[in-house]
């Protein structure tokens, strides 16, 4: 199967999304509507940026698969779970933790963003929103085998 690869290795922030990720996706889309595999290694970042990215992928109906390499944490987790097919190498992991809101705009929308986060992950996995909340409350590292059981990924490669 042919696909295009785009790397998101770094923070979930406006600069990385608009200046690096989207131009890469645009370039690949111009070269044919092949699925895009998003290679993801991120400590997280701004939840509002993650939501914007996810909304854009859905709105534009961009065929997206995700591949976890290294660590995917915080705001990067819902980005990972929107992949139609989700892969992870054996040594990689997810990291859930309590969400923190630093920016004024995010603080104002904190309750809505928390709900969105739980529901977005839950609807793409085998986890209920309450289970996602439990993972966030605990500060949890989740390896590839557990991630597959939870439905965070489809396949360990």
DSSP file (Angstrom, degrees, kcal/mol; ACC not computed):
  #  RESIDUE AA STRUCTURE BP1 BP2  ACC     N-H-->O    O-->H-N    N-H-->O    O-->H-N    TCO  KAPPA ALPHA  PHI   PSI    X-CA   Y-CA   Z-CA
    1    1 A X              0   0    0      0, 0.0     2,-0.3     0, 0.0     0, 0.0   0.000 360.0 360.0 360.0 132.5    0.0    0.0    0.0
    2    2 A X        +     0   0    0      2,-0.0    33,-0.5     0, 0.0     2,-0.3  -0.649 360.0 155.6 -89.7 147.3    1.3    3.4   -0.9
    3    3 A X        -     0   0    0     -2,-0.3     2,-0.4    31,-0.1    33,-0.2  -0.970  38.4-114.5-158.4 166.7    1.1    6.4    1.4
    4    4 A X  E     -a   36   0A   0     31,-2.5    33,-3.7    -2,-0.3     2,-0.5  -0.869  27.4-142.7-105.8 144.2    2.7    9.7    2.2
    5    5 A X  E     -a   37   0A   0     -2,-0.4     2,-0.4    31,-0.2    33,-0.2  -0.917  16.7-178.6-112.2 134.8    4.6   10.2    5.5
    6    6 A X  E     -a   38   0A   0     31,-2.4    33,-2.7    -2,-0.5     2,-0.5  -0.995  19.8-139.5-125.7 135.3    4.6   13.4    7.5
    7    7 A X  E     -a   39   0A   0     -2,-0.4     2,-0.6    31,-0.2    33,-0.2  -0.837  16.7-175.4-101.2 127.9    6.5   13.7   10.8
    8    8 A X  E     +a   40   0A   0     31,-3.5    33,-2.5    -2,-0.5     2,-0.6  -0.842  22.8 156.7-115.5  89.8    5.2   15.5   13.9
    9    9 A X  E     +a   41   0A   0     -2,-0.6     2,-0.3    31,-0.2    33,-0.2  -0.889  50.1  29.4-118.6  96.9    8.2   15.3   16.2
   10   10 A X  S    S-     0   0    0     31,-1.5    34,-0.4    -2,-0.6    31,-0.1  -0.935  97.5 -16.6 146.3-170.3    7.9   18.1   18.7
   11   11 A X        -     0   0    0     -2,-0.3     2,-1.2    31,-0.1    34,-0.2  -0.180  54.8-117.4 -66.9 153.9    5.4   20.2   20.6
   12   12 A X  B     +g   45   0B   0     32,-2.1    34,-3.2     4,-0.1     2,-0.3  -0.805  66.8 131.1 -87.2  96.6    1.8   20.6   19.7
   13   13 A X  S  > S-     0   0    0     -2,-1.2     4,-2.5    32,-0.2     5,-0.2  -0.940  71.1-101.3-146.1 167.2    1.9   24.3   19.0
   14   14 A X  H  > S+     0   0    0     -2,-0.3     4,-2.7     1,-0.2     5,-0.5   0.879 116.7  52.0 -60.2 -42.4    0.7   26.8   16.4
   15   15 A X  H  >>S+     0   0    0      1,-0.2     4,-2.4     2,-0.2     5,-0.6   0.955 113.2  43.4 -60.1 -51.1    4.2   27.2   14.8
   16   16 A X  I  >>S+     0   0    0      3,-0.2     5,-2.6     1,-0.2     4,-1.2   0.910 118.2  45.4 -63.8 -42.2    4.7   23.5   14.3
   17   17 A X  I  <>S+     0   0    0     -4,-2.5     5,-2.7     3,-0.2     6,-0.2   0.967 123.1  31.0 -65.9 -55.1    1.1   22.9   13.1
   18   18 A X  I  <5S+     0   0    0     -4,-2.7     5,-0.3    -5,-0.2    -2,-0.2   0.855 127.8  36.7 -77.9 -35.6    0.8   25.8   10.7
   19   19 A X  I  <5S+     0   0    0     -4,-2.4    -3,-0.2    -5,-0.5    -1,-0.2   0.721 133.0  14.9 -92.8 -22.7    4.4   26.1    9.5
   20   20 A X  I  X<S+     0   0    0     -4,-1.2     4,-1.4    -5,-0.6    -3,-0.2   0.773 125.0  41.0-118.3 -54.1    5.6   22.5    9.3
   21   21 A X  I  ><S+     0   0    0     -5,-2.6     4,-2.3     2,-0.2     5,-0.2   0.967 115.4  45.2 -68.6 -54.7    2.8   20.0    9.5
   22   22 A X  H  ><S+     0   0    0     -5,-2.7     4,-3.0     1,-0.2     5,-0.2   0.892 111.5  51.5 -63.8 -40.9    0.2   21.5    7.2
   23   23 A X  H  > S+     0   0    0     -5,-0.3     4,-2.4    -6,-0.2    -1,-0.2   0.900 111.2  50.5 -60.5 -36.3    2.6   22.5    4.4
   24   24 A X  H  X S+     0   0    0     -4,-1.4     4,-2.0     2,-0.2    -2,-0.2   0.920 112.6  45.3 -64.1 -43.1    3.8   18.9    4.5
   25   25 A X  H  X S+     0   0    0     -4,-2.3     4,-2.5     2,-0.2    -2,-0.2   0.919 112.6  51.1 -66.5 -43.5    0.3   17.6    4.3
   26   26 A X  H  X S+     0   0    0     -4,-3.0     4,-1.9     1,-0.2    -2,-0.2   0.917 109.2  51.1 -59.0 -44.3   -0.6   20.1    1.5
   27   27 A X  H  X S+     0   0    0     -4,-2.4     4,-0.8     1,-0.2    -1,-0.2   0.918 112.2  46.4 -60.2 -44.2    2.4   19.0   -0.5
   28   28 A X  H >< S+     0   0    0     -4,-2.0     3,-0.5     1,-0.2     6,-0.3   0.876 109.1  54.1 -68.1 -37.0    1.5   15.3   -0.2
   29   29 A X  H >< S+     0   0    0     -4,-2.5     3,-1.4     1,-0.2    -1,-0.2   0.852 103.8  56.3 -66.1 -33.4   -2.1   16.0   -1.1
   30   30 A X  H 3< S+     0   0    0     -4,-1.9    -1,-0.2     1,-0.3    -2,-0.2   0.773 102.7  57.3 -66.9 -24.9   -1.0   17.7   -4.3
   31   31 A X  T << S-     0   0    0     -4,-0.8    -1,-0.3    -3,-0.5    -2,-0.2   0.136 131.4 -55.4 -92.6  20.0    0.9   14.6   -5.3
   32   32 A X    <   -     0   0    0     -3,-1.4     2,-1.0     1,-0.1    -1,-0.4  -0.242  56.7 -87.9 119.5 152.3   -2.2   12.4   -5.1
   33   33 A X        +     0   0    0     -3,-0.1    -4,-0.1    -2,-0.1    30,-0.1  -0.214  68.7 148.9 -89.7  46.3   -4.9   11.6   -2.5
   34   34 A X        -     0   0    0     -2,-1.0   -31,-0.1    -6,-0.3    29,-0.1  -0.424  58.2 -88.9 -72.5 153.9   -2.9    8.8   -0.9
   35   35 A X        -     0   0    0    -33,-0.5   -31,-2.5    -2,-0.1     2,-0.5  -0.292  41.2-131.7 -58.8 150.3   -3.4    8.2    2.8
   36   36 A X  E     -ab   4  64A   0     27,-3.0    29,-3.2   -33,-0.2     2,-0.6  -0.913   9.6-152.3-106.6 131.2   -1.1   10.2    5.0
   37   37 A X  E     -ab   5  65A   0    -33,-3.7   -31,-2.4    -2,-0.5     2,-0.8  -0.926  10.9-152.0-101.7 119.0    0.8    8.4    7.8
   38   38 A X  E     -ab   6  66A   0     27,-3.2    29,-2.5    -2,-0.6     2,-0.6  -0.823   3.9-151.0 -93.8 108.6    1.5   10.8   10.6
   39   39 A X  E     -ab   7  67A   0    -33,-2.7   -31,-3.5    -2,-0.8     2,-0.5  -0.725  23.7-162.6 -79.6 117.7    4.7    9.8   12.4
   40   40 A X  E     +ab   8  68A   0     27,-3.1    29,-2.3    -2,-0.6     2,-0.3  -0.913  32.3 150.7-121.2 123.7    4.1   11.1   15.9
   41   41 A X  E     +a    9   0A   0    -33,-2.5   -31,-1.5    -2,-0.5     2,-0.4  -0.822  29.3 142.2-145.3 101.7    6.5   11.7   18.8
   42   42 A X  E     - b   0  72A   0     29,-1.6    31,-2.2    -2,-0.3   -31,-0.1  -0.999  51.9-148.0-150.0 139.1    5.4   14.6   21.0
   43   43 A X        -     0   0    0     -2,-0.4     2,-0.3     1,-0.3    32,-0.2   0.479  62.6-114.5 -79.0  -4.0    5.3   15.5   24.7
   44   44 A X        +     0   0    0    -34,-0.4   -32,-2.1    30,-0.2    -1,-0.3  -0.731  41.7 179.1 105.5-156.0    2.1   17.4   23.9
   45   45 A X  B     +g   12   0B   0     -2,-0.3     2,-0.5   -34,-0.2    30,-0.2  -0.926  51.6  20.2 156.3-129.7    1.4   21.1   24.1
   46   46 A X     >  -     0   0    0    -34,-3.2     4,-1.8    -2,-0.3     3,-0.3  -0.654  50.2-158.3 -85.3 120.3   -1.6   23.2   23.4
   47   47 A X  H  > S+     0   0    0     -2,-0.5     4,-2.4     1,-0.2     5,-0.2   0.846  92.8  58.0 -65.1 -35.2   -4.9   21.4   23.5
   48   48 A X  H  > S+     0   0    0      1,-0.2     4,-2.1     2,-0.2    -1,-0.2   0.863 106.0  49.9 -64.6 -35.1   -6.6   24.1   21.4
   49   49 A X  H  > S+     0   0    0     -3,-0.3     4,-2.5     2,-0.2    -1,-0.2   0.907 109.2  51.4 -69.0 -41.8   -4.1   23.5   18.6
   50   50 A X  H  X S+     0   0    0     -4,-1.8     4,-2.5     1,-0.2    -2,-0.2   0.925 110.6  49.3 -58.4 -44.4   -4.7   19.7   18.8
   51   51 A X  H  X S+     0   0    0     -4,-2.4     4,-2.8     1,-0.2    -2,-0.2   0.904 109.8  51.1 -62.9 -42.2   -8.4   20.4   18.4
   52   52 A X  H  X S+     0   0    0     -4,-2.1     4,-2.3     2,-0.2    -1,-0.2   0.914 110.6  48.9 -61.2 -43.7   -7.8   22.6   15.5
   53   53 A X  H  X S+     0   0    0     -4,-2.5     4,-2.4     2,-0.2    -2,-0.2   0.940 113.4  46.3 -61.2 -48.3   -5.7   20.0   13.7
   54   54 A X  H  X S+     0   0    0     -4,-2.5     4,-2.2     1,-0.2     5,-0.2   0.917 111.9  51.0 -62.1 -45.1   -8.3   17.3   14.3
   55   55 A X  H  X S+     0   0    0     -4,-2.8     4,-2.8     1,-0.2    -1,-0.2   0.906 111.1  49.0 -59.2 -42.1  -11.1   19.5   13.2
   56   56 A X  H  X S+     0   0    0     -4,-2.3     4,-2.4     2,-0.2    -2,-0.2   0.907 109.3  51.1 -66.8 -41.5   -9.2   20.4   10.0
   57   57 A X  H  <>S+     0   0    0     -4,-2.4     5,-2.0     1,-0.2     4,-0.4   0.913 115.4  43.2 -61.4 -41.9   -8.5   16.7    9.2
   58   58 A X  H ><5S+     0   0    0     -4,-2.2     3,-0.8     3,-0.2    -2,-0.2   0.930 113.6  50.2 -69.8 -45.9  -12.1   15.8    9.6
   59   59 A X  H 3<5S+     0   0    0     -4,-2.8    -2,-0.2     1,-0.3    -1,-0.2   0.899 117.2  40.0 -59.8 -42.9  -13.5   18.8    7.7
   60   60 A X  T 3<5S-     0   0    0     -4,-2.4    -1,-0.3    -5,-0.2    -2,-0.2   0.474 104.6-130.6 -87.9  -1.8  -11.2   18.2    4.8
   61   61 A X  T < 5 +     0   0    0     -3,-0.8     2,-0.5    -4,-0.4    -3,-0.2   0.902  38.1 179.2  53.3  45.9  -11.7   14.4    4.9
   62   62 A X      < -     0   0    0     -5,-2.0     2,-0.5    -6,-0.2    -1,-0.2  -0.686  31.7-123.4 -81.0 122.2   -7.9   13.8    4.8
   63   63 A X        +     0   0    0     -2,-0.5   -27,-3.0   -29,-0.1     2,-0.4  -0.539  42.6 179.9 -69.0 116.2   -7.2   10.1    5.0
   64   64 A X  E     +b   36   0A   0     -2,-0.5    20,-3.2   -29,-0.2    21,-0.4  -0.971  22.0 179.9-130.1 130.3   -4.9    9.8    8.0
   65   65 A X  E     -b   37   0A   0    -29,-3.2   -27,-3.2    -2,-0.4     2,-0.4  -0.890  20.8-143.9-115.4 154.9   -3.1    6.9    9.7
   66   66 A X  E     -bc  38  86A   0     19,-2.4    21,-3.1    -2,-0.3     2,-0.4  -0.929  11.3-166.1-125.3 149.5   -0.9    7.5   12.8
   67   67 A X  E     -bc  39  87A   0    -29,-2.5   -27,-3.1    -2,-0.4     2,-0.5  -0.970  14.1-147.1-135.5 115.5    2.3    5.8   13.9
   68   68 A X  E     +bc  40  88A   0     19,-2.9    21,-1.7    -2,-0.4     2,-0.4  -0.705  21.5 172.5 -85.8 126.9    3.6    6.3   17.5
   69   69 A X  E     -     0   0A   0    -29,-2.3     2,-0.6    -2,-0.5    -2,-0.1  -0.988  61.6 -17.4-133.9 126.5    7.3    6.4   17.9
   70   70 A X  E    S-     0   0A   0     -2,-0.4    23,-2.4   -29,-0.1     2,-0.4  -0.737 119.9 -11.3  83.9-122.5    8.9    7.3   21.2
   71   71 A X  E     - d   0  93A   0     -2,-0.6   -29,-1.6    21,-0.2     2,-0.5  -0.935  49.1-171.2-120.5 138.2    6.4    9.1   23.5
   72   72 A X  E     +bd  42  94A   0     21,-2.0    23,-2.0    -2,-0.4     2,-0.3  -0.986  26.7 167.0-124.1 119.7    3.0   10.5   22.7
   73   73 A X  E >   - d   0  95A   0    -31,-2.2     3,-2.5    -2,-0.5     4,-0.2  -0.874  39.9 -24.3-132.0 159.2    1.7   12.6   25.6
   74   74 A X  T >> S+     0   0    0     21,-1.7     3,-1.6    -2,-0.3     4,-0.5  -0.069 127.2  14.2  52.2-120.4   -1.0   15.0   26.6
   75   75 A X  H 3> S+     0   0    0      1,-0.3     4,-0.6   -30,-0.2    -1,-0.3   0.654 123.2  63.5 -66.3 -16.1   -2.4   17.1   23.7
   76   76 A X  H <> S+     0   0    0     -3,-2.5     4,-2.0     1,-0.2    -1,-0.3   0.692  86.2  74.8 -80.6 -18.1   -0.8   14.7   21.2
   77   77 A X  H <> S+     0   0    0     -3,-1.6     4,-2.1    -4,-0.2    -2,-0.2   0.945  95.2  45.8 -64.3 -49.9   -2.9   11.7   22.3
   78   78 A X  H  X S+     0   0    0     -4,-0.5     4,-0.6     1,-0.2    -1,-0.2   0.844 109.8  57.2 -63.9 -28.2   -6.2   12.8   20.7
   79   79 A X  H >< S+     0   0    0     -4,-0.6     3,-0.9     1,-0.2     4,-0.3   0.933 108.2  47.7 -61.7 -44.3   -4.2   13.5   17.5
   80   80 A X  H >< S+     0   0    0     -4,-2.0     3,-1.6     1,-0.2    -2,-0.2   0.907 106.1  57.2 -61.7 -42.3   -3.0   10.0   17.5
   81   81 A X  H 3< S+     0   0    0     -4,-2.1    -1,-0.2     1,-0.3    -2,-0.2   0.572  91.6  69.5 -74.7  -6.9   -6.4    8.5   18.1
   82   82 A X  T << S+     0   0    0     -3,-0.9    -1,-0.3    -4,-0.6   -18,-0.2   0.609  73.1 112.9 -83.2  -9.0   -8.0   10.1   15.0
   83   83 A X    <   -     0   0    0     -3,-1.6   -18,-0.3    -4,-0.3     3,-0.1  -0.374  67.6-141.8 -62.3 136.1   -5.9    7.8   12.7
   84   84 A X  S    S+     0   0    0    -20,-3.2     2,-0.4     1,-0.3   -19,-0.2   0.941  98.8  25.7 -62.1 -45.7   -8.0    5.3   10.8
   85   85 A X  S    S-     0   0    0    -21,-0.4   -19,-2.4    69,-0.0     2,-0.5  -0.977  82.1-163.1-116.5 134.0   -5.2    2.9   11.3
   86   86 A X  E     -c   66   0A   0     -2,-0.4    68,-3.1   -21,-0.2    69,-1.9  -0.971   8.3-176.9-125.5 122.9   -3.0    3.4   14.4
   87   87 A X  E     -ce  67 155A   0    -21,-3.1   -19,-2.9    -2,-0.5     2,-0.3  -0.768   5.1-177.6-116.3 159.0    0.4    1.8   14.8
   88   88 A X  E     -ce  68 156A   0     67,-1.5    69,-2.3    -2,-0.3   -19,-0.2  -0.965  25.7-122.8-154.4 137.1    3.0    1.8   17.5
   89   89 A X    >   -     0   0    0    -21,-1.7     3,-1.4    -2,-0.3    55,-0.1  -0.494  35.5-108.1 -80.1 160.1    6.4    0.3   17.9
   90   90 A X  T 3  S+     0   0    0      1,-0.3    54,-0.6    -2,-0.1    55,-0.2   0.776 114.3  47.7 -60.5 -32.5    7.0   -2.0   20.8
   91   91 A X  T 3  S+     0   0    0     52,-0.1    -1,-0.3    53,-0.1   -22,-0.1   0.527  93.2  96.0 -89.5  -5.6    9.2    0.3   22.8
   92   92 A X    <   -     0   0    0     -3,-1.4    52,-0.6   -24,-0.2     2,-0.3  -0.255  52.7-170.0 -81.3 169.6    7.0    3.4   22.6
   93   93 A X  E     -dF  71 143A   0    -23,-2.4   -21,-2.0    50,-0.2     2,-0.3  -0.993  22.0-124.6-156.2 161.4    4.5    4.6   25.1
   94   94 A X  E     -dF  72 142A   0     48,-2.5    48,-2.6    -2,-0.3     2,-0.4  -0.778  20.9-153.8-100.5 151.8    1.6    7.0   25.8
   95   95 A X  E     -dF  73 141A   0    -23,-2.0   -21,-1.7    -2,-0.3     2,-0.3  -0.933   9.1-171.9-132.6 111.9    1.7    9.3   28.8
   96   96 A X  E     + F   0 140A   0     44,-2.8    44,-1.1    -2,-0.4     2,-0.3  -0.770  16.9 155.7 -95.6 145.0   -1.5   10.6   30.3
   97   97 A X        -     0   0    0     -2,-0.3    40,-0.2    42,-0.2    39,-0.1  -0.969  51.8 -67.4-157.6 165.6   -1.4   13.2   33.1
   98   98 A X        -     0   0    0     -2,-0.3     2,-0.2    39,-0.2    39,-0.1  -0.379  59.5-114.4 -58.7 134.5   -3.6   15.9   34.5
   99   99 A X        -     0   0    0     -2,-0.1     2,-0.4   -25,-0.1    -1,-0.1  -0.479  29.7-160.2 -73.6 140.7   -4.2   18.7   31.9
  100  100 A X        -     0   0    0     -2,-0.2     2,-0.5    -3,-0.1     7,-0.0  -0.963   4.5-154.3-122.2 141.2   -2.8   22.1   32.7
  101  101 A X        +     0   0    0     -2,-0.4   -55,-0.0     1,-0.1     9,-0.0  -0.961  22.7 161.5-119.7 118.7   -3.9   25.3   31.1
  102  102 A X        +     0   0    0     -2,-0.5    -1,-0.1     5,-0.0     2,-0.1   0.806  50.8  80.9-103.9 -40.4   -1.4   28.2   30.9
  103  103 A X  S  > S-     0   0    0      1,-0.1     4,-2.6     4,-0.0     5,-0.2  -0.421  78.9-126.4 -75.8 144.9   -2.7   30.5   28.2
  104  104 A X  H  > S+     0   0    0      1,-0.2     4,-1.9     2,-0.2     5,-0.2   0.910 110.1  50.6 -53.8 -46.7   -5.5   32.9   29.1
  105  105 A X  H  > S+     0   0    0      1,-0.2     4,-1.2     2,-0.2    -1,-0.2   0.907 112.0  46.3 -62.0 -43.4   -7.7   31.8   26.2
  106  106 A X  H  4 S+     0   0    0      1,-0.2     3,-0.3     2,-0.2     4,-0.2   0.891 108.0  56.5 -67.9 -38.8   -7.3   28.1   27.2
  107  107 A X  H >< S+     0   0    0     -4,-2.6     3,-1.1     1,-0.2     4,-0.3   0.895 105.2  52.8 -58.9 -39.8   -8.0   28.8   30.9
  108  108 A X  H 3< S+     0   0    0     -4,-1.9    -1,-0.2     1,-0.2     3,-0.2   0.845 117.3  37.3 -63.1 -33.9  -11.3   30.4   29.9
  109  109 A X  T 3X S+     0   0    0     -4,-1.2     4,-2.7    -3,-0.3     5,-0.2   0.199  82.4 120.6-102.4  14.4  -12.3   27.3   27.9
  110  110 A X  H <> S+     0   0    0     -3,-1.1     4,-2.5     1,-0.2     5,-0.2   0.869  73.1  46.7 -51.6 -51.2  -10.8   24.8   30.4
  111  111 A X  H  > S+     0   0    0     -4,-0.3     4,-2.0    -3,-0.2    -1,-0.2   0.916 115.0  47.0 -61.6 -43.8  -14.0   22.9   31.2
  112  112 A X  H  > S+     0   0    0      1,-0.2     4,-2.7     2,-0.2    -1,-0.2   0.907 112.2  49.8 -64.8 -41.2  -15.0   22.5   27.6
  113  113 A X  H  X S+     0   0    0     -4,-2.7     4,-2.7    -7,-0.2    -2,-0.2   0.887 109.0  52.2 -66.5 -38.1  -11.5   21.5   26.5
  114  114 A X  H  X S+     0   0    0     -4,-2.5     4,-2.3    -5,-0.2     5,-0.2   0.929 112.3  45.9 -61.5 -44.6  -11.4   18.8   29.2
  115  115 A X  H  X S+     0   0    0     -4,-2.0     4,-2.6    -5,-0.2     5,-0.2   0.928 112.9  49.7 -63.5 -45.1  -14.7   17.4   28.1
  116  116 A X  H  X S+     0   0    0     -4,-2.7     4,-3.1     1,-0.2     5,-0.3   0.932 110.1  51.7 -58.5 -46.6  -13.6   17.5   24.4
  117  117 A X  H  X S+     0   0    0     -4,-2.7     4,-2.1     1,-0.2     5,-0.3   0.940 112.6  43.7 -56.8 -52.9  -10.4   15.7   25.3
  118  118 A X  H  X S+     0   0    0     -4,-2.3     4,-2.4     1,-0.2    -1,-0.2   0.928 118.1  44.4 -60.1 -46.8  -12.0   12.8   27.2
  119  119 A X  H  X S+     0   0    0     -4,-2.6     4,-2.5    -5,-0.2    -2,-0.2   0.874 110.7  53.5 -70.0 -37.5  -14.8   12.4   24.6
  120  120 A X  H  X S+     0   0    0     -4,-3.1     4,-0.7    -5,-0.2    -1,-0.2   0.923 114.3  41.7 -63.7 -44.7  -12.4   12.6   21.5
  121  121 A X  H >< S+     0   0    0     -4,-2.1     3,-0.7    -5,-0.3     4,-0.4   0.922 114.9  51.9 -68.2 -43.3  -10.2    9.9   22.9
  122  122 A X  H >< S+     0   0    0     -4,-2.4     3,-1.2    -5,-0.3    -2,-0.2   0.895 105.4  53.5 -62.0 -41.8  -13.1    7.8   24.0
  123  123 A X  H 3< S+     0   0    0     -4,-2.5    -1,-0.2     1,-0.3    -2,-0.2   0.713 113.2  43.7 -71.2 -16.7  -15.0    7.8   20.7
  124  124 A X  T << S+     0   0    0     -3,-0.7    -1,-0.3    -4,-0.7     2,-0.2   0.346 118.7  38.8-106.0   5.0  -11.9    6.6   18.9
  125  125 A X  S <  S-     0   0    0     -3,-1.2    26,-0.2    -4,-0.4    27,-0.1  -0.657  91.9 -96.7-136.0-171.0  -10.8    3.8   21.4
  126  126 A X  S    S+     0   0    0     24,-2.5     2,-0.3    -2,-0.2    25,-0.2   0.198  88.5 107.6 -96.5  13.8  -12.4    1.2   23.6
  127  127 A X        -     0   0    0     -6,-0.3    -2,-0.3    23,-0.3     2,-0.2  -0.710  65.3-134.7 -94.7 142.6  -12.2    3.6   26.6
  128  128 A X    >>  -     0   0    0     -2,-0.3     4,-2.1     1,-0.1     3,-0.7  -0.589  31.2-108.7 -83.4 155.8  -15.1    5.3   28.2
  129  129 A X  H 3> S+     0   0    0      1,-0.2     4,-2.4     2,-0.2     5,-0.1   0.865 121.7  55.2 -53.4 -36.6  -14.7    9.0   29.0
  130  130 A X  H 3> S+     0   0    0      1,-0.2     4,-2.0     2,-0.2    -1,-0.2   0.854 106.5  50.7 -66.8 -33.1  -14.6    8.1   32.7
  131  131 A X  H <> S+     0   0    0     -3,-0.7     4,-2.1     2,-0.2    -2,-0.2   0.891 109.0  50.6 -70.2 -38.7  -11.7    5.8   32.0
  132  132 A X  H  X S+     0   0    0     -4,-2.1     4,-2.2     2,-0.2    -2,-0.2   0.931 109.9  50.9 -61.5 -44.8   -9.8    8.5   30.1
  133  133 A X  H  X S+     0   0    0     -4,-2.4     4,-2.4     1,-0.2    -2,-0.2   0.908 108.0  53.1 -59.0 -42.3  -10.4   10.8   33.1
  134  134 A X  H  X S+     0   0    0     -4,-2.0     4,-1.5     1,-0.2    -1,-0.2   0.889 107.9  50.1 -60.8 -40.2   -9.0    8.1   35.4
  135  135 A X  H  X>S+     0   0    0     -4,-2.1     4,-1.1     1,-0.2     5,-0.6   0.899 111.2  49.3 -64.2 -40.4   -5.8    7.9   33.3
  136  136 A X  H  <5S+     0   0    0     -4,-2.2     3,-0.3     1,-0.2    -2,-0.2   0.889 110.3  50.4 -66.0 -39.4   -5.4   11.6   33.4
  137  137 A X  H  <5S+     0   0    0     -4,-2.4    -1,-0.2     1,-0.2    -2,-0.2   0.813 112.5  47.4 -68.5 -29.9   -5.8   11.7   37.1
  138  138 A X  H  <5S-     0   0    0     -4,-1.5    -1,-0.2    -5,-0.2    -2,-0.2   0.694 100.3-125.5 -86.0 -21.0   -3.2    9.0   37.7
  139  139 A X  T  <5 -     0   0    0     -4,-1.1     2,-0.4    -3,-0.3   -42,-0.2   0.955  42.8-167.4  61.1  86.4   -0.3   10.1   35.5
  140  140 A X  E   < -F   96   0A   0    -44,-1.1   -44,-2.8    -5,-0.6     2,-0.5  -0.912  27.3-154.7-118.7 130.8    0.0    6.9   33.5
  141  141 A X  E     -F   95   0A   0     -2,-0.4     2,-0.5   -46,-0.2   -46,-0.2  -0.866  20.2-164.9 -91.3 132.3    2.6    5.5   31.2
  142  142 A X  E     -F   94   0A   0    -48,-2.6   -48,-2.5    -2,-0.5    -2,-0.0  -0.969   3.7-151.8-127.0 117.3    1.0    3.0   28.8
  143  143 A X  E  >  -F   93   0A   0     -2,-0.5     4,-2.5   -50,-0.2     5,-0.2  -0.139  35.8 -90.5 -78.3 178.8    3.1    0.7   26.8
  144  144 A X  H  > S+     0   0    0    -54,-0.6     4,-2.1   -52,-0.6     5,-0.2   0.871 121.5  50.1 -63.6 -41.9    2.3   -0.8   23.4
  145  145 A X  H  > S+     0   0    0    -55,-0.2     4,-1.9     1,-0.2    -1,-0.2   0.934 115.4  42.8 -65.6 -44.8    0.5   -4.0   24.6
  146  146 A X  H  > S+     0   0    0      1,-0.2     4,-2.1     2,-0.2    -1,-0.2   0.883 111.6  56.0 -66.8 -37.7   -1.8   -2.1   27.0
  147  147 A X  H  X>S+     0   0    0     -4,-2.5     5,-2.1     1,-0.2     6,-1.0   0.879 106.8  50.1 -61.7 -38.2   -2.4    0.6   24.4
  148  148 A X  H ><5S+     0   0    0     -4,-2.1     3,-0.8     1,-0.2    -1,-0.2   0.921 108.9  50.9 -67.1 -43.0   -3.6   -2.1   22.0
  149  149 A X  H 3<5S+     0   0    0     -4,-1.9    -2,-0.2     1,-0.2    -1,-0.2   0.875 111.5  48.8 -60.1 -37.0   -6.0   -3.6   24.6
  150  150 A X  H 3<5S-     0   0    0     -4,-2.1   -24,-2.5    -5,-0.1   -23,-0.3   0.616 114.6-117.3 -78.3 -13.1   -7.4   -0.1   25.2
  151  151 A X  T <<5S+     0   0    0     -3,-0.8    -3,-0.2    -4,-0.7    -2,-0.1   0.601  79.1 126.5  84.3  11.0   -7.8    0.6   21.5
  152  152 A X  S   <S+     0   0    0     -5,-2.1     2,-0.3    -6,-0.2    -4,-0.2   0.842  83.6  17.4 -66.8 -31.3   -5.4    3.5   21.5
  153  153 A X        -     0   0    0     -6,-1.0    -2,-0.2    -9,-0.1   -66,-0.2  -0.888  63.5-148.5-131.5 165.0   -3.7    1.7   18.6
  154  154 A X  S    S+     0   0    0    -68,-3.1     2,-0.4     1,-0.3   -67,-0.2   0.710  79.3  20.4-100.5 -29.7   -4.6   -1.1   16.3
  155  155 A X  E     -e   87   0A   0    -69,-1.9   -67,-1.5   -66,-0.0     2,-0.5  -0.998  58.5-140.3-150.1 139.5   -1.3   -2.7   15.7
  156  156 A X  E      e   88   0A   0     -2,-0.4   -67,-0.2   -69,-0.2   -69,-0.0  -0.866 360.0 360.0 -95.3 129.1    2.2   -3.1   17.3
  157  157 A X              0   0    0    -69,-2.3   -68,-0.2    -2,-0.5    -1,-0.1   0.390 360.0 360.0-119.4 360.0    4.9   -3.1   14.6
